[in-house]
Amino acid sequence: IKKRALYHGEVCTADADNATVDCVSSLLPMEVGNIRYRTLRPASEVGDRLESSRINTSSALYEAKDCTNQACGISNYGIDAIANREGSPYDTCVQLVVGLRYYYKTVNTTDVPDLWIDAMSRLDASNCGTSDADFAAFDDKVGMPGWCRLVRMFPDPADAVISCSGYDMDVNTVTYKGVSFLMDEVVNANGASKLFLLKNGGMQRLAQSLLFENGQVQVAPLVSKDLVAIEVEGRDTTALAANAAREALNVIAGGTEANNNDNNASTTTEDDRESPMLRLTFADGSSVLTKRAYLTMLPSDMTQVRGLESWVPVVRDSLTPGMAVKVALFWPKGTDIASLLGLTPCVPGPCQRIILDGPSRSAAGDPWMVRQGGV
């Protein structure tokens, strides 16, 4: 990142031993915990409070700060907020994770369930009783005043947290640690998550600049064109792709990764001076020859490229029926979608986030979930 910043005339500072490099000018910080949430699921599934959240409903616990290379604001989740009944509808959902983590880290450290649904079931509303005295007694048992009031807001608290994570995980099979760590990473439940977007072309340009190594390694250029075919000069590209696809299917089926003995389809790494050239052909008829190509295509797009058709069964068997895709949405020129939503756009930043949860699984049509990376 420092090298890339210097190339663009930007300054990165470092401490005496280069342990910490400050390149904020080359990064777009994201306010990881500043999230807007909306669900189309009924209150009978997520509760009246969470269902009431709208895109213009701001967090009541997020504290904005000047963005640095360390953080860009913090969400003040914690057992004090639970006790004081603080937080927006979305905040209260995240507090469920915060509360469970507190319980299993401080009150019950020796008997922590593996599955998320089991971890939550021990602290859900069914354990709270029916009277105020019962609620107070269970709050005292778990060490969190206000816990029963919080958990009773959600008909199914385990499933509600999955919705608030922005990841369509299976509530019956995902692990407790998996949900806990994910909520730290993507919604900053622990207040320590840091996320930055790279300026000047993003990750793809950064990877290419690192691979280039002062001109010693040839890398296919980043171009705004549609790739339609990839070939290996002097080789049977179809056989090479088929061999790699067979290995991938073997791994999916529980086998090990190993090349077969088809010499024509060998994937053995060769010295750059002896390895064949790659030819990338684009929809406008142009092509480029290179030793290496750094491609970031989605799996569903990759199978549309001539020469990579053999990967169709790999994509089918590894990603469906729960396929995740990246979607880019565009609006007419002059439309300020960020202002319409009341959000800060990534340029100039800092980025804010949206999590949208589609209709109920029992509703007509397919359910869906969207976690947005930037506006």
Salt bridges, closest charged atoms under 4 A:
GLU45 OE1 - ARG41 NE 3.06
GLU51 OE2 - ARG54 NH2 3.89
ASP111 OD2 - ARG122 NH1 2.97
ASP159 OD2 - ARG41 NH2 2.19
ASP168 OD1 - ARG361 NH2 2.60
ASP184 OD2 - ARG101 NH1 2.84
GLU233 OE2 - ARG279 NE 3.39
GLU270 OE2 - ARG235 NH2 3.13
ASP271 OD1 - ARG273 NE 2.90
ASP272 OD2 - ARG292 NH2 3.44
ASP284 OD2 - LYS225 NZ 3.43
ASP317 OD1 - ARG316 NE 3.06
ASP357 OD2 - ARG41 NH1 3.21
